[in-house]
Structure formats: structure tokens, C-alpha cells
Amino acid sequence: MPEMRFVIAWPDGREETCYSPSLVIRDFFEEGQTYPIRDFLDRSRKALTIASDRVEAKYGYPCSLARGQLARIEEAGSLFLADVDARVRCENFIL
């Protein structure tokens, strides 16, 4: 199963490299695009859940790395939920 990483920039400018066990991330994000924080979190939930489900379908168990990445994104993203103008930028994909 092809895995990938994707680099994001949080609203405060911090960059973070994230992990996905599947290329499905490219169906939810586009390089160079910014997303309102709530939209970004929703897209992340959907994409990483699909990615984990694909691992489970293939190997019989969900992907703990995808679940951990989602937890990290949700934790970090929660810091910006009060700011209605907060946006996350998808910098690039690393295959």
C-alpha cells in the first residue's frame, strides 16, 4: 500500500509533516491551497479514516499511525478553532 507524507502550515506559520498510509489524501487536499480550520479538520478526519479503513481491508486491522496522525491534527487544530479566520495551508505532498 503506497504511503505518503504531506506538509501543512498551521495558522501560526508552524509547518508540520503529516503521515498517511494511503494516497487518498490527494483526494481531499491540493498543494498550495488553504482551508478554513474546521474544513481542514473535517477533511483530515475523512481522509485519514478512509486511509485507515483501507489498511484494515488489506491487513485485517486499522492503521494506528493514521489514527495517531489524526489525533495529532485534531489536538493541534483545536488551538485555532476560536479564530474564524484561521486557515491551514497544504504545502506539498511527499511520496
Backbone hydrogen bonds, N-H to C=O, Kabsch-Sander energy under -0.5 kcal/mol:
donor,donor_aa,acceptor,acceptor_aa,energy
4,M,20,S,-2.9
5,R,94,I,-2.8
6,F,18,C,-1.9
7,V,92,N,-3.0
8,I,16,E,-2.8
9,A,89,R,-2.4
10,W,14,R,-3.0
13,G,10,W,-2.6
16,E,8,I,-2.4
18,C,6,F,-3.2
18,C,16,E,-0.6
20,S,4,M,-2.5
25,I,22,S,-0.8
26,R,23,L,-2.0
27,D,24,V,-2.2
28,F,24,V,-0.5
28,F,25,I,-1.6
29,F,25,I,-2.0
32,G,90,C,-3.3
33,Q,30,E,-2.0
35,Y,88,V,-2.7
37,I,86,A,-2.2
40,F,36,P,-3.0
41,L,37,I,-2.5
42,D,38,R,-2.2
43,R,39,D,-2.9
44,S,40,F,-2.5
45,R,41,L,-2.4
46,K,42,D,-2.3
47,A,43,R,-2.9
48,L,44,S,-2.7
49,T,45,R,-1.8
50,I,46,K,-2.3
51,A,47,A,-2.5
52,S,48,L,-2.2
53,D,49,T,-2.6
54,R,50,I,-2.3
55,V,51,A,-1.7
56,E,52,S,-2.4
57,A,53,D,-2.5
58,K,54,R,-1.7
59,Y,55,V,-3.4
60,G,56,E,-2.2
64,S,62,P,-0.8
67,R,63,C,-2.0
68,G,64,S,-2.4
69,Q,65,L,-2.4
70,L,66,A,-2.4
71,A,67,R,-2.2
72,R,68,G,-2.1
73,I,69,Q,-2.6
74,E,70,L,-2.8
75,E,71,A,-2.3
76,A,72,R,-2.7
77,G,73,I,-2.9
78,S,74,E,-1.6
79,L,75,E,-0.5
79,L,76,A,-1.0
80,F,77,G,-2.0
81,L,78,S,-0.8
83,D,80,F,-1.4
84,V,82,A,-0.9
86,A,83,D,-1.7
88,V,35,Y,-3.0
89,R,9,A,-2.3
90,C,33,Q,-2.8
91,E,7,V,-2.3
91,E,89,R,-0.9
92,N,7,V,-1.0
94,I,5,R,-3.6
95,L,93,F,-0.5
